[in-house]
Amino acid sequence: MKNHLNYIIVDDDPTNNMICSMTLRKALGKVEAKTFTEPEEGLEYIKNNFNINSNHTILFLDLNMPTLTGWQFLEQYEDFSEEVKMQINIYLVSSSIDQRDWAKSRKNKYIKGFLVKPMYPETILSIDTLNFIV
């Protein structure tokens, strides 16, 4: 399968980042993912590396992180230009079973889905990679 997407993983747990990267490769073949254990670094990467000509990107975002929660990350993400946001599909990734998180994620127009940890190759393959319009 030919894959023309970029991947970003923002999760404070380096082990989960490694597992998520391995799951991506198992599902899709040779793909690389930028991983960030500090959500602020993920935001800075987007700020400095995305422009109108960037490739479409799937961002896997953890909800529960100590320095900046996934929800706080999304609040700062809203400040990016629409051109940048149109290039990124965000999937929340969490072990949370709190229905309030699920309900809140459905109300946020930037969140394309809510995935439960751990992710499996089938989960990756089920993601809608064609819908990049916010």
C-alpha positions in Angstrom: 0.0 0.0 0.0 1.4 3.4 -1.0 1.2 5.9 1.8 1.6 9.6 1.2 0.8 10.7 4.8 2.9 12.0 7.6 2.4 10.8 11.2 2.9 12.6 14.5 2.5 11.0 17.8 2.2 13.2 20.9 2.2 11.1 24.1 4.2 11.6 27.3 4.9 7.9 27.5 7.9 7.0 25.3 7.0 3.3 25.4 3.6 4.1 24.0 5.2 6.2 21.3 7.4 3.3 20.3 4.4 0.8 20.3 2.3 3.2 18.2 5.2 3.7 15.7 5.6 -0.1 15.5 1.9 -0.5 15.0 1.9 2.0 12.1 4.7 0.2 10.4 3.0 -3.2 10.9 -0.2 -1.8 9.4 1.2 0.3 6.6 4.8 -0.8 5.9 7.6 1.6 5.8 6.3 4.8 7.4 8.0 7.2 9.8 6.4 9.0 12.6 7.6 12.1 14.5 7.1 11.4 18.2 7.0 13.9 21.0 6.9 13.2 24.7 6.4 16.9 25.4 3.2 18.3 23.9 4.7 21.7 23.7 7.3 20.4 21.4 4.7 18.9 19.2 2.9 22.2 18.9 6.3 23.9 18.2 7.0 21.4 15.4 3.7 22.1 13.8 4.2 25.8 14.1 7.7 25.7 12.5 7.2 22.9 9.9 3.7 23.3 8.5 2.9 25.7 5.7 0.6 25.7 2.8 2.5 23.0 0.9 2.9 20.5 3.7 1.8 16.9 3.3 -1.3 15.6 4.9 -0.6 14.4 8.4 -2.4 12.1 10.9 -1.7 13.3 14.5 -2.3 10.8 17.4 -2.8 12.8 20.5 -2.8 11.5 24.1 -5.3 13.0 26.4 -3.7 12.7 29.8 -0.2 14.2 29.9 1.3 16.1 32.8 2.5 19.3 31.3 -0.3 20.0 28.8 -3.4 17.8 28.5 -4.7 16.8 25.1 -7.5 19.3 25.6 -5.1 22.1 26.3 -3.0 21.1 23.3 -6.2 21.4 21.2 -6.9 24.9 22.6 -3.4 26.1 21.4 -3.8 24.2 18.1 -6.9 26.3 17.4 -4.6 29.3 17.0 -3.0 27.8 13.9 -4.1 29.0 10.5 -6.9 27.2 8.7 -4.4 26.2 6.0 -2.4 24.3 8.5 -5.4 22.7 10.3 -6.7 21.5 6.9 -3.6 19.4 6.6 -3.8 17.6 9.9 -6.4 15.0 11.1 -6.3 14.5 14.8 -7.2 11.3 16.5 -7.3 11.2 20.3 -5.6 8.2 21.7 -6.3 7.3 25.3 -6.9 4.5 27.8 -9.7 6.6 29.3 -13.1 5.1 29.5 -14.6 8.3 30.7 -17.7 8.9 28.6 -17.3 12.7 29.1 -14.0 12.5 27.1 -15.7 10.6 24.3 -18.6 13.1 24.3 -16.3 16.1 24.3 -14.2 14.7 21.5 -17.3 14.4 19.3 -18.0 18.1 19.7 -14.5 19.2 18.6 -14.4 19.8 14.8 -10.7 19.1 14.7 -10.9 15.6 16.2 -11.6 13.0 13.6 -11.9 10.1 16.0 -11.2 8.7 19.5 -9.0 5.6 19.6 -8.4 3.3 22.6 -4.9 2.3 23.7 -3.3 0.1 22.8 -3.8 0.6 19.1 -3.7 -2.4 16.7 -2.9 -2.5 13.0 -6.7 -2.9 12.3 -7.3 0.3 14.1 -4.8 2.1 11.9 -6.3 0.6 8.7 -9.8 1.8 9.7 -8.8 5.4 9.9 -10.3 7.7 7.2 -7.3 9.0 5.4 -9.2 10.8 2.6 -11.1 13.4 4.7 -8.8 16.3 5.3 -11.3 19.1 5.1 -12.0 20.8 8.5 
